[in-house]
């Protein structure tokens, strides 16, 4: 891999303030891309942009609510001149038993994960240069629903459906649209998930985590850097004949019954 494979490219990453989004933004920036790091939290993306600039990379922060149609339209005006890669990463997770999930909680998760991905893909269709690439961030829960996080699982299944629909629509312009589906990744969100699942099951967060890792074929959680590498691959010319696909980054979890 060329260390500057994205030199001259402009890359939009949503949910870039922390976790997987931050790792993705760092990877593209350090590979020569000009990264627009978007997040609802202004402090995180401003700090990220300053850090990347201090390392000699090119990055700008963008405060953005992906669930807000007006905000996404305004973002499109700010991104005049075209973008080469869009990574739709922004997402949130709710926790409740399937039979008890509240409608307002369901709507909140779908507003960010499903509507936010729809609006991001619609934005990508407007601003992407022909021959560009989109990578959405789904979850293995789209394949293996979790009864303790039914709204999240369903919203990530919607992300996969949107990915395939946009892949078909944008293919005539040479734009590829693919997804990654992470499993248990070391992030703040995963730590929160362990606490919430423990609350619902009566187990401690550590017991919840160890049970999850014991069921994983590789016996460990993944890293944000490993997911960022998968995103990089799908966005690159090395994946030039891949579109409408989902790359699971989960240590083999999807193989388990």
LOVO-393381 format. One record per residue: residue number from 0; x, y, z of N, C-alpha, C in turn. Coordinates in steps of 0.02 Angstrom, whole numbers, plus 50000, padded with zeros to 5 digits. Example, Ala and Ser with C-alpha at 12.3 -4.5 7.8 and 13.67 -1.06 7.14 Angstrom:
REM residues 2
(rec 0 (50660 49716 50390) (50615 49775 50390) (50660 49835 50390)) (rec 1 (50642 49888 50354) (50684 49947 50357) (50645 50002 50394)) 
REM end
This chain:
REM residues 257
(rec 0 (50042 49940 50000) (50000 50000 50000) (50043 50062 50000)) (rec 1 (50030 50108 49954) (50065 50171 49954) (50048 50210 50016)) (rec 2 (50099 50239 50048) (50087 50276 50110) (50047 50339 50097)) (rec 3 (50043 50362 50035) (50006 50422 50018) (49953 50406 49965)) (rec 4 (49919 50351 49973) (49873 50327 49922) (49814 50374 49911)) (rec 5 (49798 50417 49959) (49742 50463 49951) (49764 50535 49939)) (rec 6 (49826 50544 49920) (49850 50612 49905) (49807 50643 49851)) (rec 7 (49785 50704 49864) (49742 50739 49817) (49668 50723 49823)) (rec 8 (49651 50678 49869) (49581 50657 49878) (49549 50695 49937)) (rec 9 (49486 50705 49933) (49447 50737 49986) (49401 50684 50016)) (rec 10 (49402 50678 50082) (49367 50624 50116) (49323 50652 50171)) (rec 11 (49258 50635 50169) (49212 50654 50222) (49199 50594 50266)) (rec 12 (49209 50602 50332) (49197 50549 50381) (49148 50575 50432)) (rec 13 (49089 50543 50438) (49042 50563 50490) (49054 50523 50553)) (rec 14 (49033 50551 50609) (49046 50518 50674) (49120 50512 50687)) (rec 15 (49158 50564 50667) (49231 50560 50669) (49261 50579 50737)) (rec 16 (49219 50598 50784) (49246 50624 50847) (49279 50573 50892)) (rec 17 (49261 50510 50885) (49289 50459 50930) (49282 50391 50897)) (rec 18 (49314 50341 50929) (49305 50272 50910) (49324 50257 50838)) (rec 19 (49282 50218 50804) (49296 50197 50736) (49302 50256 50689)) (rec 20 (49258 50305 50695) (49261 50363 50651) (49326 50401 50657)) (rec 21 (49351 50408 50717) (49414 50443 50727) (49471 50403 50695)) (rec 22 (49471 50337 50704) (49524 50296 50675) (49522 50299 50599)) (rec 23 (49463 50301 50570) (49456 50307 50497) (49483 50374 50474)) (rec 24 (49463 50428 50508) (49488 50494 50488) (49563 50497 50491)) (rec 25 (49592 50470 50544) (49665 50470 50551) (49698 50432 50494)) (rec 26 (49671 50374 50478) (49702 50332 50427) (49702 50367 50359)) (rec 27 (49646 50397 50340) (49643 50431 50275) (49687 50493 50275)) (rec 28 (49687 50529 50330) (49728 50590 50333) (49802 50574 50328)) (rec 29 (49824 50521 50363) (49894 50503 50362) (49915 50469 50297)) (rec 30 (49865 50453 50255) (49879 50426 50189) (49873 50480 50136)) (rec 31 (49874 50543 50157) (49876 50598 50110) (49810 50630 50092)) (rec 32 (49755 50603 50117) (49690 50633 50101) (49676 50696 50141)) (rec 33 (49637 50740 50111) (49611 50797 50150) (49546 50775 50182)) (rec 34 (49546 50769 50247) (49489 50740 50283) (49444 50795 50311)) (rec 35 (49380 50790 50298) (49329 50831 50331) (49300 50787 50385)) (rec 36 (49318 50802 50447) (49298 50762 50505) (49233 50791 50533)) (rec 37 (49178 50755 50524) (49113 50779 50544) (49087 50743 50606)) (rec 38 (49057 50781 50652) (49028 50752 50712) (48982 50803 50744)) (rec 39 (48934 50778 50783) (48888 50823 50818) (48923 50860 50875)) (rec 40 (48976 50830 50902) (49014 50860 50957) (49071 50903 50929)) (rec 41 (49064 50969 50934) (49115 51012 50904) (49184 51005 50935)) (rec 42 (49188 50993 51000) (49253 50991 51033) (49295 50932 51008)) (rec 43 (49264 50875 50995) (49302 50816 50975) (49331 50824 50905)) (rec 44 (49291 50849 50858) (49316 50854 50790) (49366 50912 50783)) (rec 45 (49357 50964 50822) (49406 51018 50819) (49473 50995 50847)) (rec 46 (49470 50957 50902) (49532 50930 50930) (49565 50881 50882)) (rec 47 (49525 50840 50848) (49552 50792 50800) (49586 50828 50742)) (rec 48 (49552 50879 50715) (49580 50915 50658) (49646 50949 50678)) (rec 49 (49648 50978 50738) (49710 51011 50761) (49765 50960 50770)) (rec 50 (49748 50901 50797) (49799 50849 50807) (49827 50825 50739)) (rec 51 (49783 50814 50691) (49805 50791 50626) (49847 50844 50590)) (rec 52 (49827 50905 50596) (49866 50959 50566) (49935 50963 50598)) (rec 53 (49938 50951 50664) (50002 50951 50699) (50048 50894 50677)) (rec 54 (50018 50842 50649) (50057 50786 50624) (50073 50793 50549)) (rec 55 (50057 50851 50523) (50073 50864 50453) (50020 50842 50404)) (rec 56 (49962 50821 50429) (49907 50799 50386) (49859 50858 50373)) (rec 57 (49812 50846 50328) (49764 50897 50308) (49695 50877 50332)) (rec 58 (49664 50919 50374) (49598 50902 50402) (49561 50965 50423)) (rec 59 (49496 50964 50414) (49452 51017 50437) (49396 50987 50478)) (rec 60 (49374 51021 50531) (49316 50996 50569) (49251 51020 50538)) (rec 61 (49199 50981 50547) (49133 51001 50524) (49082 50978 50577)) (rec 62 (49049 51026 50609) (48998 51009 50658) (48935 50991 50620)) (rec 63 (48910 50930 50630) (48857 50905 50586) (48811 50856 50623)) (rec 64 (48746 50867 50617) (48695 50820 50641) (48669 50783 50580)) (rec 65 (48689 50720 50572) (48672 50683 50511) (48597 50668 50506)) (rec 66 (48561 50675 50561) (48489 50661 50560) (48448 50722 50539)) (rec 67 (48480 50779 50530) (48446 50842 50515) (48452 50857 50440)) (rec 68 (48397 50853 50402) (48400 50865 50330) (48428 50934 50312)) (rec 69 (48409 50985 50349) (48434 51052 50335) (48510 51057 50346)) (rec 70 (48533 51025 50400) (48605 51025 50414) (48643 50989 50359)) (rec 71 (48616 50935 50333) (48649 50898 50281) (48650 50937 50215)) (rec 72 (48597 50974 50202) (48596 51017 50142) (48649 51071 50148)) (rec 73 (48654 51101 50207) (48704 51153 50219) (48774 51124 50211)) (rec 74 (48784 51062 50235) (48850 51030 50228) (48868 51022 50155)) (rec 75 (48819 51006 50114) (48832 50999 50043) (48857 51064 50012)) (rec 76 (48830 51121 50035) (48853 51186 50010) (48925 51200 50032)) (rec 77 (48944 51175 50092) (49012 51185 50116) (49063 51141 50080)) (rec 78 (49038 51088 50049) (49083 51040 50018) (49083 51047 49942)) (rec 79 (49073 51108 49919) (49076 51120 49847) (49146 51103 49821)) (rec 80 (49147 51081 49760) (49211 51061 49731) (49222 50987 49729)) (rec 81 (49176 50950 49761) (49178 50877 49756) (49216 50842 49811)) (rec 82 (49196 50781 49822) (49226 50736 49872) (49239 50670 49838)) (rec 83 (49291 50635 49859) (49310 50572 49827) (49289 50511 49867)) (rec 84 (49285 50518 49933) (49265 50462 49977) (49219 50489 50031)) (rec 85 (49165 50453 50044) (49121 50468 50100) (49116 50407 50144)) (rec 86 (49128 50416 50209) (49121 50361 50258) (49064 50380 50305)) (rec 87 (49009 50342 50300) (48950 50355 50341) (48954 50313 50404)) (rec 88 (48982 50343 50455) (48997 50306 50517) (48953 50326 50576)) (rec 89 (48924 50384 50576) (48887 50409 50635) (48833 50360 50656)) (rec 90 (48829 50346 50722) (48779 50301 50746) (48774 50302 50822)) (rec 91 (48716 50280 50847) (48705 50274 50919) (48673 50206 50932)) (rec 92 (48671 50186 50996) (48643 50121 51013) (48597 50127 51073)) (rec 93 (48541 50091 51070) (48495 50089 51126) (48493 50018 51154)) (rec 94 (48469 50012 51215) (48466 49947 51248) (48400 49937 51283)) (rec 95 (48366 49884 51263) (48304 49863 51295) (48286 49795 51268)) (rec 96 (48249 49756 51307) (48224 49693 51282) (48177 49706 51222)) (rec 97 (48176 49660 51175) (48137 49670 51115) (48064 49685 51130)) (rec 98 (48037 49652 51180) (47967 49661 51197) (47954 49725 51236)) (rec 99 (48008 49760 51255) (47999 49818 51298) (48028 49883 51268)) (rec 100 (48055 49879 51208) (48086 49939 51179) (48033 49993 51170)) (rec 101 (48049 50053 51193) (48003 50109 51190) (48004 50141 51120)) (rec 102 (47947 50165 51098) (47942 50194 51031) (47988 50254 51023)) (rec 103 (47993 50296 51075) (48035 50355 51069) (48109 50335 51065)) (rec 104 (48128 50282 51101) (48197 50257 51097) (48211 50229 51027)) (rec 105 (48163 50191 51000) (48168 50164 50932) (48177 50221 50882)) (rec 106 (48135 50273 50888) (48139 50329 50841) (48205 50366 50846)) (rec 107 (48232 50372 50907) (48295 50407 50917) (48352 50370 50882)) (rec 108 (48354 50304 50890) (48407 50264 50859) (48400 50265 50783)) (rec 109 (48339 50258 50758) (48328 50258 50686) (48342 50326 50655)) (rec 110 (48330 50379 50693) (48343 50446 50667) (48416 50455 50649)) (rec 111 (48461 50430 50691) (48533 50436 50678) (48557 50382 50631)) (rec 112 (48542 50319 50647) (48573 50264 50611) (48544 50252 50542)) (rec 113 (48477 50254 50536) (48445 50241 50472) (48434 50305 50432)) (rec 114 (48398 50354 50461) (48388 50416 50425) (48454 50452 50413)) (rec 115 (48499 50451 50463) (48564 50483 50455) (48604 50453 50399)) (rec 116 (48601 50386 50393) (48637 50354 50338) (48604 50370 50271)) (rec 117 (48538 50371 50269) (48503 50391 50208) (48524 50461 50186)) (rec 118 (48523 50508 50233) (48541 50577 50216) (48614 50583 50196)) (rec 119 (48657 50544 50228) (48728 50545 50210) (48739 50516 50140)) (rec 120 (48703 50463 50123) (48708 50434 50057) (48679 50481 50004)) (rec 121 (48625 50515 50021) (48597 50564 49974) (48645 50622 49964)) (rec 122 (48678 50643 50018) (48730 50694 50012) (48787 50669 49968)) (rec 123 (48807 50607 49979) (48862 50578 49939) (48844 50578 49865)) (rec 124 (48781 50563 49850) (48760 50561 49780) (48766 50630 49747)) (rec 125 (48759 50683 49788) (48764 50751 49761) (48836 50775 49755)) (rec 126 (48878 50757 49803) (48945 50788 49806) (49002 50744 49783)) (rec 127 (48990 50678 49775) (49045 50634 49756) (49064 50645 49683)) (rec 128 (49129 50645 49672) (49154 50644 49604) (49141 50575 49574)) (rec 129 (49129 50573 49509) (49121 50509 49475) (49183 50466 49488)) (rec 130 (49171 50402 49499) (49227 50357 49515) (49244 50356 49589)) (rec 131 (49205 50391 49630) (49218 50393 49702) (49194 50331 49738)) (rec 132 (49197 50333 49804) (49178 50275 49844) (49143 50297 49907)) (rec 133 (49097 50255 49929) (49062 50264 49992) (49070 50200 50033)) (rec 134 (49082 50209 50098) (49083 50152 50144) (49036 50169 50202)) (rec 135 (48987 50128 50213) (48943 50136 50270) (48967 50090 50326)) (rec 136 (48950 50108 50387) (48968 50067 50445) (48904 50037 50474)) (rec 137 (48897 49972 50464) (48839 49935 50489) (48860 49901 50555)) (rec 138 (48842 49839 50563) (48859 49801 50623) (48842 49728 50610)) (rec 139 (48878 49682 50641) (48859 49612 50634) (48791 49599 50663)) (rec 140 (48766 49645 50704) (48698 49637 50730) (48646 49642 50675)) (rec 141 (48665 49669 50617) (48620 49668 50560) (48609 49596 50536)) (rec 142 (48658 49552 50548) (48653 49482 50529) (48631 49439 50588)) (rec 143 (48652 49459 50648) (48640 49420 50709) (48605 49465 50760)) (rec 144 (48540 49477 50751) (48505 49524 50796) (48513 49507 50869)) (rec 145 (48520 49559 50909) (48528 49553 50981) (48462 49573 51013)) (rec 146 (48430 49527 51049) (48364 49541 51078) (48367 49594 51132)) (rec 147 (48428 49611 51153) (48435 49664 51203) (48450 49732 51172)) (rec 148 (48455 49734 51105) (48468 49797 51070) (48433 49795 51002)) (rec 149 (48368 49781 51004) (48331 49768 50943) (48328 49829 50897)) (rec 150 (48324 49889 50926) (48321 49949 50884) (48386 49959 50846)) (rec 151 (48442 49947 50879) (48508 49954 50847) (48516 49903 50791)) (rec 152 (48499 49840 50806) (48505 49787 50756) (48463 49802 50694)) (rec 153 (48402 49822 50706) (48357 49837 50650) (48382 49897 50609)) (rec 154 (48408 49947 50644) (48432 50007 50608) (48494 49990 50567)) (rec 155 (48536 49945 50591) (48595 49926 50553) (48577 49880 50494)) (rec 156 (48523 49842 50500) (48497 49805 50442) (48474 49854 50388)) (rec 157 (48444 49909 50410) (48423 49961 50363) (48484 49991 50328)) (rec 158 (48540 49999 50365) (48601 50025 50335) (48624 49980 50278)) (rec 159 (48621 49914 50288) (48642 49868 50235) (48596 49873 50175)) (rec 160 (48531 49880 50186) (48484 49886 50130) (48497 49951 50091)) (rec 161 (48509 50005 50127) (48524 50068 50094) (48589 50063 50054)) (rec 162 (48638 50029 50082) (48702 50021 50048) (48693 49987 49980)) (rec 163 (48654 49934 49979) (48643 49898 49916) (48603 49940 49867)) (rec 164 (48553 49976 49891) (48512 50017 49847) (48554 50072 49814)) (rec 165 (48594 50106 49853) (48635 50160 49825) (48691 50132 49781)) (rec 166 (48716 50072 49797) (48766 50041 49754) (48739 50032 49684)) (rec 167 (48677 50009 49679) (48646 49998 49614) (48633 50065 49578)) (rec 168 (48610 50114 49615) (48593 50178 49584) (48655 50217 49561)) (rec 169 (48709 50214 49598) (48767 50255 49583) (48819 50219 49539)) (rec 170 (48808 50155 49527) (48856 50117 49487) (48869 50146 49417)) (rec 171 (48818 50173 49382) (48832 50202 49316) (48882 50260 49317)) (rec 172 (48891 50291 49374) (48941 50345 49381) (49008 50318 49405)) (rec 173 (49014 50253 49410) (49077 50223 49433) (49087 50231 49508)) (rec 174 (49034 50249 49544) (49039 50257 49617) (49021 50190 49650)) (rec 175 (49066 50167 49692) (49055 50104 49728) (49030 50119 49799)) (rec 176 (48983 50078 49822) (48954 50087 49889) (48956 50019 49924)) (rec 177 (48993 50016 49977) (49001 49954 50016) (48993 49969 50090)) (rec 178 (48989 49915 50129) (48982 49922 50202) (49033 49880 50238)) (rec 179 (49051 49901 50298) (49086 49859 50346) (49037 49845 50403)) (rec 180 (49043 49785 50431) (49000 49766 50488) (49045 49744 50545)) (rec 181 (49062 49790 50590) (49105 49772 50646) (49068 49729 50697)) (rec 182 (49108 49687 50731) (49083 49651 50789) (49100 49688 50852)) (rec 183 (49125 49653 50903) (49143 49685 50966) (49211 49720 50956)) (rec 184 (49209 49786 50955) (49269 49827 50945) (49282 49867 51009)) (rec 185 (49345 49876 51026) (49363 49913 51087) (49348 49987 51076)) (rec 186 (49290 50009 51098) (49270 50079 51093) (49231 50098 51156)) (rec 187 (49219 50162 51165) (49177 50185 51220) (49107 50156 51214)) (rec 188 (49081 50151 51151) (49014 50125 51140) (49011 50052 51162)) (rec 189 (49063 50013 51148) (49063 49943 51168) (49066 49935 51244)) (rec 190 (49104 49979 51276) (49106 49977 51349) (49037 49993 51378)) (rec 191 (49004 50043 51347) (48936 50060 51368) (48889 50001 51357)) (rec 192 (48898 49967 51300) (48856 49909 51285) (48864 49854 51338)) (rec 193 (48925 49842 51359) (48936 49791 51411) (48900 49809 51475)) (rec 194 (48902 49873 51493) (48868 49895 51554) (48792 49887 51547)) (rec 195 (48765 49905 51490) (48693 49903 51480) (48668 49831 51476)) (rec 196 (48704 49788 51441) (48684 49718 51437) (48688 49686 51506)) (rec 197 (48740 49704 51544) (48745 49680 51612) (48686 49702 51655)) (rec 198 (48665 49764 51645) (48607 49790 51683) (48545 49750 51667)) (rec 199 (48536 49731 51604) (48476 49696 51583) (48477 49622 51601)) (rec 200 (48537 49594 51609) (48543 49522 51622) (48564 49506 51693)) (rec 201 (48584 49557 51731) (48605 49545 51800) (48678 49525 51806)) (rec 202 (48715 49529 51751) (48786 49512 51752) (48828 49576 51758)) (rec 203 (48889 49569 51782) (48933 49627 51785) (48958 49643 51715)) (rec 204 (48980 49705 51702) (49009 49721 51637) (49066 49675 51618)) (rec 205 (49108 49657 51666) (49165 49613 51652) (49141 49543 51632)) (rec 206 (49090 49518 51668) (49062 49453 51650) (49032 49454 51580)) (rec 207 (48998 49509 51565) (48967 49516 51499) (49020 49515 51445)) (rec 208 (49074 49553 51456) (49127 49556 51407) (49161 49489 51398)) (rec 209 (49177 49456 51453) (49212 49391 51449) (49169 49338 51414)) (rec 210 (49104 49340 51426) (49060 49293 51393) (49059 49306 51317)) (rec 211 (49058 49368 51299) (49059 49387 51228) (49124 49365 51195)) (rec 212 (49180 49378 51229) (49245 49360 51199) (49255 49285 51196)) (rec 213 (49229 49249 51245) (49236 49176 51245) (49199 49145 51186)) (rec 214 (49146 49178 51163) (49107 49152 51106) (49137 49171 51039)) (rec 215 (49185 49216 51040) (49216 49239 50977) (49268 49189 50954)) (rec 216 (49267 49167 50890) (49316 49118 50866) (49388 49140 50876)) (rec 217 (49404 49204 50869) (49472 49227 50880) (49485 49243 50953)) (rec 218 (49434 49243 50994) (49442 49251 51066) (49461 49320 51089)) (rec 219 (49445 49371 51050) (49463 49438 51071) (49417 49489 51037)) (rec 220 (49420 49550 51062) (49386 49606 51029) (49431 49633 50973)) (rec 221 (49401 49668 50927) (49440 49700 50874) (49459 49771 50895)) (rec 222 (49501 49802 50854) (49522 49871 50867) (49492 49917 50815)) (rec 223 (49487 49980 50833) (49463 50030 50785) (49508 50033 50724)) (rec 224 (49573 50022 50734) (49620 50023 50678) (49605 49967 50629)) (rec 225 (49583 49910 50654) (49567 49854 50609) (49506 49869 50567)) (rec 226 (49457 49902 50596) (49398 49922 50557) (49418 49976 50506)) (rec 227 (49460 50023 50527) (49482 50076 50482) (49519 50047 50422)) (rec 228 (49558 49993 50433) (49594 49961 50378) (49545 49931 50328)) (rec 229 (49490 49902 50352) (49439 49873 50308) (49404 49929 50268)) (rec 230 (49390 49985 50301) (49360 50042 50267) (49407 50067 50212)) (rec 231 (49470 50074 50229) (49521 50095 50182) (49522 50050 50120)) (rec 232 (49522 49985 50131) (49523 49938 50075) (49463 49948 50030)) (rec 233 (49403 49952 50058) (49343 49958 50017) (49341 50025 49979)) (rec 234 (49371 50076 50007) (49372 50141 49974) (49426 50146 49920)) (rec 235 (49474 50101 49922) (49533 50106 49879) (49522 50074 49811)) (rec 236 (49569 50086 49766) (49567 50056 49699) (49577 49981 49702)) (rec 237 (49603 49955 49758) (49611 49883 49765) (49544 49847 49767)) (rec 238 (49490 49884 49783) (49423 49856 49785) (49382 49883 49726)) (rec 239 (49415 49894 49670) (49383 49928 49613) (49326 49889 49581)) (rec 240 (49321 49823 49593) (49267 49783 49565) (49221 49756 49619)) (rec 241 (49218 49792 49675) (49175 49772 49731) (49126 49828 49745)) (rec 242 (49062 49813 49742) (49010 49861 49761) (48948 49824 49785)) (rec 243 (48912 49856 49830) (48852 49826 49858) (48865 49770 49907)) (rec 244 (48926 49766 49932) (48945 49710 49976) (48954 49733 50048)) (rec 245 (48957 49684 50093) (48969 49698 50164) (49028 49656 50187)) (rec 246 (49078 49689 50215) (49137 49656 50241) (49131 49652 50317)) (rec 247 (49123 49591 50343) (49116 49582 50415) (49184 49586 50448)) (rec 248 (49190 49628 50499) (49253 49636 50536) (49237 49617 50608)) (rec 249 (49235 49551 50621) (49205 49528 50683) (49240 49468 50714)) (rec 250 (49299 49450 50690) (49334 49393 50719) (49298 49327 50711)) (rec 251 (49252 49323 50663) (49217 49261 50650) (49150 49253 50685)) (rec 252 (49126 49305 50718) (49063 49299 50755) (49006 49275 50711)) (rec 253 (49004 49295 50648) (48948 49277 50605) (48948 49202 50588)) (rec 254 (49003 49167 50603) (49005 49095 50591) (48970 49056 50647)) (rec 255 (48960 49088 50703) (48934 49053 50762) (48857 49049 50759)) (rec 256 (48829 48994 50785) (48756 48987 50785) (48724 49037 50832)) 
REM end
